[in-house]
Amino acid sequence: MCGIVGYIGKREAKQLLLSGLKELEYRGYDSAGIALFQEQGIQVFKATGKLHHLEDKLHAVSTQGLTAGIGHTRWATHGKPTELNAHPHGLTHSYVVHNGIIENYVALKKQLASTFISQTDSEVIVHLFEQHLNKGKSPTTAFTATLADLNGAYAILLITEHCPEQIFFARNGSPLQIGFSEQGLFFASSDAPLVGICQNTCYLEDGQWGIANAQEVLLFDTQHQAVTISTSPLPASSITAQKEGFRFFMEKEIYEQSTVISDILMGRLQAQHIHIEEISPDWLTTYQSITLCACGTSYHAALTGSYLLEQLAKIPTNVAIASEFRYRNPVLNPEGLLIVISQSGETADTLEVLKLVKKQGIKTLALCNVDNSSIVRLADKSLLLRAGIEKGVASTKAFSAQIMTLWLLACYWGQSKGCLHGIALQKEIQALEKTHQVLRSATSVHDRIHRLSKRYLHGHGFFFIGRDIFYPLALEGALKLKEISYLHAEGYPAGEMKHGPIALADAELFTIALMGKSRLYNKIKSNVEELSARDSTIIAIATEYFELADDLIKINAYTHPMLEFFEMLIVVQLLALEIAIRLGNDVDMPRNLAKSVTVE
Ligand code: F6R
């Protein structure tokens, strides 16, 4: 999380830095700040909260002629979201912006024995740098000595009055890239601030560091050997997402899902079979097992994918949460494939799993929404999700794109292995083709959900329950509600309720039952009866009248479970949206969250 930007060139830096930060605001909006070189020294501006607070502060400030600086948008990891904790952090002569976590900052603070202004881990960087300078080291040696002191993940930009109009930079575990333009030199945490301004970019590798001025960039590796800069072209113009009449980006993205699904299928359904250009059947069928790994919503997609891969491709499949998997010394099948799933392609834990598994020589496939992201660049193969830019912090259309891509992949795999063919394959193809219609018509339930939502703004908790593929959907429904309404919600396998959680049941416990007709319907019916008998308030999402439901949200009946899955998905997304709107929350930028989680 956190976004960093830098600029050195001929133009006024303030506006360029602010525009860059706007593009990175999805990475954190607890505070923002910039530092600009001026004739005598460095000038710093900071504000808490969203970027517009900083913009307001800078509105009347003249920064004409100041053409170099650094900026930061923060998602708080160490220390509250206050102005003192906002970046850039500095002493009198030098300032730093940092994305990542300095794991040994407590020990370093003790060693330094200087006065710290903030509670952040990042501030040690600039103290270390100044300490090395005070010991007589040159700025470059002081910078490399500082890097050598740090343990953890970082993308760093540092400026110092000792080297006017120069930026020191380093990357280790957190994304950082350089953008090249006729207007000057840019730094950013992702492509977004550079697109439309820079023609080319250089994605830094872990361990690389350097020094830049408006004329040149010197880049070095961990051994301090000079590295030749290699660049990739950037698109000429950025596609900026607009709300297009919707109240929130999240709402628009829920409605966009039908189109996204059609885009995913484009060119992949041919006559009676499935074809995925990026992956050959021979490549797929060499693998004996699959491990799916991801975080958050993407993990829920992975879990859904495991049901589909086992059922359709008959291949043993494990699912793991990336932050757990990376530390459990996983025993991996050398004949297996690792699939990582990520909307952003920058999630630190998922990226680390990819690195760990690649080191063991195991092949990897990434399902990702952002081309050129760290995960896409590292994986052996990737399937882009085709969901377009997702602006809402709570993921919606990227989730459906992940599920759809996994479903398609499972069918393709089964077809390639020969275990999915004939009528069974045709049934899958027909359902895949029908999904976009299902998603489009499912939104007709919006008005009803809006009216219903007023009854569910209180209570001591929500349990979303489901079985089979409706269980990961229950997890996702609960996560959506938590994220944007701040109400407590849990997703649970319906059959597990009696093993503990049913103790919570009373009229103030809201059970949202995902009662898919196509899978284990009678089983979940019994589970809901058990909860109803203990007086839990039941909201059933079901295809037919269910006498125990206090509220029923009726969905269409389909014989294919995935069609029921997608119809219910719209319901749980809209329910979270409407409850959050009634509670007056900022749906697109919920408190404490960030769109891209680049720290572990
Ligand atoms: C929830 C949400 C998060 C992300 C998670 C992983 O709405 O968006 O739970 O799914 O942080 O992010 P990616 O998919 O970018 O790796």
Boltz pocket constraint, residues with backbone or C-beta under 6 A from the ligand:
constraints:
  - pocket:
      binder: B
      contacts: [[A, 295], [A, 296], [A, 297], [A, 298], [A, 299], [A, 341], [A, 342], [A, 343], [A, 344], [A, 345], [A, 346], [A, 347], [A, 350], [A, 393], [A, 394], [A, 395], [A, 396], [A, 479], [A, 483], [A, 594], [A, 595], [A, 596], [A, 597]]
      max_distance: 6.0
